Amino acid sequence: MAAGNVYSFGVILLELLTGKPAVTDGMELVKWVLSNPTNQDYILDFNVSRTSEAIRNHMLAILNIALVCVSTSPEARPTMKSVLEMLLNTR
């Protein structure tokens, strides 16, 4: 799978984790997430992440996978096979 497809998958993960669309008021979700790297709890959809500590931790693990997928360098992005392995390891 091409690096662009991995990037798109990362955007979809970010949409699911944040509850926000890919673009809001001209601001790209990826840029918004990357501008808040130290406050990951702020990035996560509060309504889901507050349900339990286990769910919050799972969401943070998936957030880290999403961030690798949307790396600015296509060469730094994992293959979809690697992404699948990473996702399975978060369970």
N, CA, C and O atoms as a GROMACS GRO file, in nm:
protein
  364
    1MET      N    1   0.085  -0.118   0.000
    1MET     CA    2   0.000   0.000   0.000
    1MET      C    3   0.090   0.124   0.000
    1MET      O    4   0.190   0.128   0.071
    2ALA      N    5   0.054   0.221  -0.077
    2ALA     CA    6   0.134   0.342  -0.092
    2ALA      C    7   0.135   0.427   0.035
    2ALA      O    8   0.043   0.420   0.116
    3ALA      N    9   0.241   0.506   0.049
    3ALA     CA   10   0.255   0.592   0.166
    3ALA      C   11   0.138   0.689   0.180
    3ALA      O   12   0.100   0.726   0.291
    4GLY      N   13   0.080   0.732   0.066
    4GLY     CA   14  -0.035   0.822   0.071
    4GLY      C   15  -0.156   0.755   0.133
    4GLY      O   16  -0.233   0.820   0.204
    5ASN      N   17  -0.173   0.626   0.106
    5ASN     CA   18  -0.284   0.552   0.165
    5ASN      C   19  -0.266   0.535   0.316
    5ASN      O   20  -0.362   0.541   0.392
    6VAL      N   21  -0.141   0.515   0.358
    6VAL     CA   22  -0.112   0.504   0.501
    6VAL      C   23  -0.143   0.638   0.569
    6VAL      O   24  -0.200   0.641   0.678
    7TYR      N   25  -0.107   0.747   0.503
    7TYR     CA   26  -0.137   0.880   0.555
    7TYR      C   27  -0.288   0.897   0.571
    7TYR      O   28  -0.335   0.944   0.674
    8SER      N   29  -0.362   0.860   0.469
    8SER     CA   30  -0.509   0.872   0.475
    8SER      C   31  -0.567   0.788   0.588
    8SER      O   32  -0.659   0.832   0.656
    9PHE      N   33  -0.514   0.669   0.607
    9PHE     CA   34  -0.559   0.585   0.717
    9PHE      C   35  -0.530   0.653   0.851
    9PHE      O   36  -0.612   0.647   0.943
   10GLY      N   37  -0.414   0.716   0.862
   10GLY     CA   38  -0.380   0.790   0.984
   10GLY      C   39  -0.478   0.903   1.010
   10GLY      O   40  -0.515   0.928   1.124
   11VAL      N   41  -0.520   0.972   0.904
   11VAL     CA   42  -0.618   1.080   0.918
   11VAL      C   43  -0.750   1.023   0.970
   11VAL      O   44  -0.814   1.082   1.056
   12ILE      N   45  -0.791   0.909   0.916
   12ILE     CA   46  -0.916   0.846   0.962
   12ILE      C   47  -0.904   0.808   1.110
   12ILE      O   48  -0.999   0.829   1.186
   13LEU      N   49  -0.790   0.754   1.150
   13LEU     CA   50  -0.772   0.723   1.292
   13LEU      C   51  -0.783   0.850   1.377
   13LEU      O   52  -0.846   0.849   1.483
   14LEU      N   53  -0.722   0.959   1.330
   14LEU     CA   54  -0.729   1.085   1.405
   14LEU      C   55  -0.873   1.135   1.415
   14LEU      O   56  -0.913   1.188   1.519
   15GLU      N   57  -0.949   1.120   1.307
   15GLU     CA   58  -1.090   1.161   1.312
   15GLU      C   59  -1.166   1.081   1.417
   15GLU      O   60  -1.246   1.136   1.492
   16LEU      N   61  -1.141   0.951   1.422
   16LEU     CA   62  -1.209   0.865   1.520
   16LEU      C   63  -1.166   0.899   1.663
   16LEU      O   64  -1.249   0.900   1.754
   17LEU      N   65  -1.039   0.927   1.682
   17LEU     CA   66  -0.987   0.954   1.817
   17LEU      C   67  -1.027   1.091   1.871
   17LEU      O   68  -1.046   1.109   1.991
   18THR      N   69  -1.039   1.188   1.780
   18THR     CA   70  -1.066   1.325   1.823
   18THR      C   71  -1.213   1.362   1.814
   18THR      O   72  -1.259   1.453   1.884
   19GLY      N   73  -1.287   1.292   1.728
   19GLY     CA   74  -1.426   1.330   1.704
   19GLY      C   75  -1.438   1.452   1.615
   19GLY      O   76  -1.544   1.514   1.608
   20LYS      N   77  -1.328   1.488   1.548
   20LYS     CA   78  -1.325   1.607   1.462
   20LYS      C   79  -1.309   1.565   1.316
   20LYS      O   80  -1.249   1.461   1.287
   21PRO      N   81  -1.362   1.646   1.223
   21PRO     CA   82  -1.342   1.616   1.081
   21PRO      C   83  -1.199   1.647   1.038
   21PRO      O   84  -1.124   1.713   1.110
   22ALA      N   85  -1.163   1.598   0.919
   22ALA     CA   86  -1.026   1.617   0.867
   22ALA      C   87  -0.990   1.764   0.850
   22ALA      O   88  -0.873   1.800   0.863
   23VAL      N   89  -1.089   1.848   0.820
   23VAL     CA   90  -1.066   1.992   0.806
   23VAL      C   91  -1.180   2.066   0.875
   23VAL      O   92  -1.297   2.039   0.849
   24THR      N   93  -1.145   2.158   0.964
   24THR     CA   94  -1.244   2.241   1.033
   24THR      C   95  -1.203   2.386   1.021
   24THR      O   96  -1.092   2.424   1.060
   25ASP      N   97  -1.290   2.468   0.968
   25ASP     CA   98  -1.263   2.611   0.953
   25ASP      C   99  -1.127   2.637   0.890
   25ASP      O  100  -1.054   2.728   0.932
   26GLY      N  101  -1.092   2.558   0.790
   26GLY     CA  102  -0.966   2.577   0.719
   26GLY      C  103  -0.845   2.517   0.788
   26GLY      O  104  -0.736   2.520   0.732
   27MET      N  105  -0.863   2.461   0.908
   27MET     CA  106  -0.750   2.402   0.981
   27MET      C  107  -0.753   2.252   0.961
   27MET      O  108  -0.853   2.185   0.989
   28GLU      N  109  -0.640   2.198   0.912
   28GLU     CA  110  -0.629   2.054   0.893
   28GLU      C  111  -0.612   1.985   1.026
   28GLU      O  112  -0.536   2.031   1.112
   29LEU      N  113  -0.682   1.874   1.044
   29LEU     CA  114  -0.676   1.798   1.168
   29LEU      C  115  -0.534   1.755   1.201
   29LEU      O  116  -0.491   1.763   1.316
   30VAL      N  117  -0.461   1.709   1.102
   30VAL     CA  118  -0.323   1.663   1.125
   30VAL      C  119  -0.239   1.778   1.181
   30VAL      O  120  -0.164   1.758   1.277
   31LYS      N  121  -0.250   1.896   1.123
   31LYS     CA  122  -0.173   2.011   1.174
   31LYS      C  123  -0.214   2.048   1.315
   31LYS      O  124  -0.130   2.083   1.397
   32TRP      N  125  -0.345   2.040   1.344
   32TRP     CA  126  -0.393   2.071   1.479
   32TRP      C  127  -0.337   1.973   1.580
   32TRP      O  128  -0.291   2.012   1.687
   33VAL      N  129  -0.341   1.844   1.546
   33VAL     CA  130  -0.289   1.741   1.637
   33VAL      C  131  -0.139   1.760   1.658
   33VAL      O  132  -0.090   1.753   1.771
   34LEU      N  133  -0.067   1.784   1.550
   34LEU     CA  134   0.078   1.800   1.562
   34LEU      C  135   0.116   1.928   1.636
   34LEU      O  136   0.227   1.938   1.689
   35SER      N  137   0.026   2.026   1.641
   35SER     CA  138   0.056   2.150   1.715
   35SER      C  139   0.029   2.134   1.864
   35SER      O  140   0.058   2.226   1.942
   36ASN      N  141  -0.027   2.020   1.906
   36ASN     CA  142  -0.056   1.993   2.048
   36ASN      C  143   0.013   1.865   2.094
   36ASN      O  144  -0.052   1.781   2.156
   37PRO      N  145   0.142   1.846   2.066
   37PRO     CA  146   0.205   1.717   2.094
   37PRO      C  147   0.218   1.683   2.242
   37PRO      O  148   0.222   1.565   2.278
   38THR      N  149   0.226   1.783   2.327
   38THR     CA  150   0.248   1.754   2.469
   38THR      C  151   0.119   1.733   2.545
   38THR      O  152   0.122   1.686   2.659
   39ASN      N  153   0.006   1.767   2.486
   39ASN     CA  154  -0.122   1.755   2.557
   39ASN      C  155  -0.212   1.655   2.484
   39ASN      O  156  -0.311   1.693   2.422
   40GLN      N  157  -0.175   1.528   2.492
   40GLN     CA  158  -0.250   1.427   2.420
   40GLN      C  159  -0.391   1.410   2.474
   40GLN      O  160  -0.481   1.374   2.398
   41ASP      N  161  -0.413   1.436   2.602
   41ASP     CA  162  -0.548   1.426   2.656
   41ASP      C  163  -0.640   1.531   2.595
   41ASP      O  164  -0.760   1.508   2.581
   42TYR      N  165  -0.585   1.645   2.558
   42TYR     CA  166  -0.662   1.751   2.494
   42TYR      C  167  -0.704   1.709   2.354
   42TYR      O  168  -0.810   1.749   2.305
   43ILE      N  169  -0.622   1.628   2.290
   43ILE     CA  170  -0.648   1.583   2.153
   43ILE      C  171  -0.762   1.482   2.149
   43ILE      O  172  -0.844   1.485   2.058
   44LEU      N  173  -0.766   1.392   2.246
   44LEU     CA  174  -0.865   1.284   2.245
   44LEU      C  175  -1.006   1.336   2.266
   44LEU      O  176  -1.028   1.434   2.337
   45ASP      N  177  -1.103   1.269   2.203
   45ASP     CA  178  -1.245   1.300   2.224
   45ASP      C  179  -1.276   1.275   2.372
   45ASP      O  180  -1.270   1.162   2.419
   46PHE      N  181  -1.310   1.380   2.442
   46PHE     CA  182  -1.332   1.373   2.587
   46PHE      C  183  -1.444   1.275   2.623
   46PHE      O  184  -1.434   1.204   2.723
   47ASN      N  185  -1.548   1.271   2.544
   47ASN     CA  186  -1.662   1.185   2.576
   47ASN      C  187  -1.626   1.037   2.574
   47ASN      O  188  -1.690   0.958   2.643
   48VAL      N  189  -1.527   1.000   2.496
   48VAL     CA  190  -1.486   0.860   2.491
   48VAL      C  191  -1.374   0.833   2.588
   48VAL      O  192  -1.376   0.733   2.660
   49SER      N  193  -1.275   0.919   2.592
   49SER     CA  194  -1.157   0.893   2.674
   49SER      C  195  -1.187   0.896   2.823
   49SER      O  196  -1.111   0.837   2.901
   50ARG      N  197  -1.293   0.961   2.864
   50ARG     CA  198  -1.323   0.968   3.008
   50ARG      C  199  -1.399   0.845   3.058
   50ARG      O  200  -1.424   0.834   3.178
   51THR      N  201  -1.435   0.753   2.969
   51THR     CA  202  -1.513   0.638   3.012
   51THR      C  203  -1.436   0.548   3.108
   51THR      O  204  -1.493   0.500   3.206
   52SER      N  205  -1.309   0.526   3.081
   52SER     CA  206  -1.226   0.449   3.175
   52SER      C  207  -1.079   0.473   3.143
   52SER      O  208  -1.044   0.518   3.034
   53GLU      N  209  -0.996   0.443   3.239
   53GLU     CA  210  -0.851   0.459   3.222
   53GLU      C  211  -0.800   0.364   3.114
   53GLU      O  212  -0.711   0.399   3.036
   54ALA      N  213  -0.856   0.243   3.109
   54ALA     CA  214  -0.814   0.144   3.009
   54ALA      C  215  -0.844   0.194   2.868
   54ALA      O  216  -0.761   0.182   2.778
   55ILE      N  217  -0.963   0.248   2.847
   55ILE     CA  218  -1.000   0.299   2.715
   55ILE      C  219  -0.912   0.418   2.678
   55ILE      O  220  -0.866   0.429   2.565
   56ARG      N  221  -0.888   0.507   2.774
   56ARG     CA  222  -0.802   0.623   2.749
   56ARG      C  223  -0.662   0.577   2.707
   56ARG      O  224  -0.605   0.631   2.612
   57ASN      N  225  -0.607   0.480   2.776
   57ASN     CA  226  -0.473   0.430   2.743
   57ASN      C  227  -0.471   0.364   2.606
   57ASN      O  228  -0.375   0.379   2.531
   58HIS      N  229  -0.577   0.292   2.574
   58HIS     CA  230  -0.588   0.229   2.442
   58HIS      C  231  -0.593   0.338   2.333
   58HIS      O  232  -0.529   0.325   2.229
   59MET      N  233  -0.670   0.441   2.358
   59MET     CA  234  -0.680   0.551   2.262
   59MET      C  235  -0.545   0.621   2.243
   59MET      O  236  -0.510   0.659   2.132
   60LEU      N  237  -0.471   0.638   2.351
   60LEU     CA  238  -0.339   0.702   2.341
   60LEU      C  239  -0.244   0.615   2.259
   60LEU      O  240  -0.164   0.667   2.181
   61ALA      N  241  -0.252   0.483   2.276
   61ALA     CA  242  -0.167   0.393   2.197
   61ALA      C  243  -0.201   0.404   2.049
   61ALA      O  244  -0.112   0.406   1.964
   62ILE      N  245  -0.330   0.410   2.018
   62ILE     CA  246  -0.371   0.423   1.878
   62ILE      C  247  -0.334   0.561   1.824
   62ILE      O  248  -0.301   0.575   1.706
   63LEU      N  249  -0.340   0.663   1.908
   63LEU     CA  250  -0.298   0.797   1.867
   63LEU      C  251  -0.152   0.795   1.823
   63LEU      O  252  -0.118   0.857   1.723
   64ASN      N  253  -0.068   0.726   1.896
   64ASN     CA  254   0.073   0.719   1.858
   64ASN      C  255   0.091   0.650   1.723
   64ASN      O  256   0.178   0.688   1.645
   65ILE      N  257   0.009   0.549   1.695
   65ILE     CA  258   0.013   0.482   1.566
   65ILE      C  259  -0.031   0.580   1.456
   65ILE      O  260   0.032   0.588   1.351
   66ALA      N  261  -0.138   0.652   1.482
   66ALA     CA  262  -0.188   0.749   1.385
   66ALA      C  263  -0.082   0.854   1.354
   66ALA      O  264  -0.065   0.894   1.238
   67LEU      N  265  -0.011   0.899   1.455
   67LEU     CA  266   0.093   1.001   1.434
   67LEU      C  267   0.206   0.950   1.345
   67LEU      O  268   0.260   1.026   1.266
   68VAL      N  269   0.240   0.823   1.358
   68VAL     CA  270   0.343   0.765   1.270
   68VAL      C  271   0.290   0.760   1.126
   68VAL      O  272   0.364   0.783   1.031
   69CYS      N  273   0.161   0.728   1.112
   69CYS     CA  274   0.101   0.718   0.979
   69CYS      C  275   0.098   0.852   0.907
   69CYS      O  276   0.108   0.856   0.784
   70VAL      N  277   0.084   0.961   0.980
   70VAL     CA  278   0.075   1.094   0.917
   70VAL      C  279   0.209   1.168   0.921
   70VAL      O  280   0.213   1.290   0.910
   71SER      N  281   0.315   1.094   0.935
   71SER     CA  282   0.448   1.155   0.933
   71SER      C  283   0.464   1.238   0.807
   71SER      O  284   0.420   1.198   0.699
   72THR      N  285   0.529   1.354   0.820
   72THR     CA  286   0.547   1.441   0.704
   72THR      C  287   0.635   1.378   0.598
   72THR      O  288   0.624   1.412   0.480
   73SER      N  289   0.722   1.288   0.637
   73SER     CA  290   0.808   1.219   0.542
   73SER      C  291   0.745   1.086   0.501
   73SER      O  292   0.728   0.997   0.585
   74PRO      N  293   0.710   1.070   0.375
   74PRO     CA  294   0.651   0.943   0.330
   74PRO      C  295   0.739   0.821   0.361
   74PRO      O  296   0.687   0.713   0.387
   75GLU      N  297   0.870   0.839   0.358
   75GLU     CA  298   0.961   0.729   0.387
   75GLU      C  299   0.954   0.685   0.533
   75GLU      O  300   0.986   0.570   0.565
   76ALA      N  301   0.913   0.775   0.622
   76ALA     CA  302   0.906   0.744   0.764
   76ALA      C  303   0.776   0.672   0.801
   76ALA      O  304   0.764   0.620   0.912
   77ARG      N  305   0.680   0.669   0.710
   77ARG     CA  306   0.552   0.605   0.738
   77ARG      C  307   0.566   0.453   0.730
   77ARG      O  308   0.638   0.402   0.645
   78PRO      N  309   0.497   0.383   0.818
   78PRO     CA  310   0.505   0.236   0.814
   78PRO      C  311   0.422   0.180   0.699
   78PRO      O  312   0.344   0.250   0.636
   79THR      N  313   0.442   0.054   0.674
   79THR     CA  314   0.355  -0.015   0.578
   79THR      C  315   0.224  -0.046   0.647
   79THR      O  316   0.217  -0.044   0.770
   80MET      N  317   0.120  -0.074   0.571
   80MET     CA  318  -0.009  -0.108   0.632
   80MET      C  319   0.002  -0.238   0.710
   80MET      O  320  -0.067  -0.256   0.811
   81LYS      N  321   0.088  -0.328   0.667
   81LYS     CA  322   0.109  -0.453   0.742
   81LYS      C  323   0.165  -0.420   0.881
   81LYS      O  324   0.122  -0.479   0.980
   82SER      N  325   0.259  -0.327   0.886
   82SER     CA  326   0.315  -0.285   1.016
   82SER      C  327   0.210  -0.215   1.101
   82SER      O  328   0.204  -0.234   1.223
   83VAL      N  329   0.126  -0.134   1.037
   83VAL     CA  330   0.019  -0.065   1.110
   83VAL      C  331  -0.076  -0.168   1.171
   83VAL      O  332  -0.116  -0.155   1.287
   84LEU      N  333  -0.112  -0.268   1.094
   84LEU     CA  334  -0.199  -0.374   1.145
   84LEU      C  335  -0.136  -0.443   1.265
   84LEU      O  336  -0.203  -0.466   1.366
   85GLU      N  337  -0.009  -0.476   1.255
   85GLU     CA  338   0.060  -0.540   1.367
   85GLU      C  339   0.060  -0.450   1.490
   85GLU      O  340   0.038  -0.497   1.602
   86MET      N  341   0.085  -0.320   1.470
   86MET     CA  342   0.085  -0.226   1.582
   86MET      C  343  -0.053  -0.219   1.646
   86MET      O  344  -0.065  -0.220   1.769
   87LEU      N  345  -0.158  -0.213   1.563
   87LEU     CA  346  -0.293  -0.207   1.616
   87LEU      C  347  -0.328  -0.332   1.694
   87LEU      O  348  -0.391  -0.325   1.799
   88LEU      N  349  -0.289  -0.448   1.642
   88LEU     CA  350  -0.318  -0.573   1.713
   88LEU      C  351  -0.243  -0.580   1.847
   88LEU      O  352  -0.292  -0.641   1.943
   89ASN      N  353  -0.126  -0.519   1.853
   89ASN     CA  354  -0.049  -0.519   1.977
   89ASN      C  355  -0.104  -0.425   2.083
   89ASN      O  356  -0.061  -0.430   2.198
   90THR      N  357  -0.199  -0.339   2.046
   90THR     CA  358  -0.256  -0.248   2.146
   90THR      C  359  -0.366  -0.316   2.227
   90THR      O  360  -0.411  -0.261   2.327
   91ARG      N  361  -0.410  -0.433   2.184
   91ARG     CA  362  -0.520  -0.500   2.254
   91ARG      C  363  -0.475  -0.558   2.384
   91ARG      O  364  -0.555  -0.618   2.456
   0.00000   0.00000   0.00000
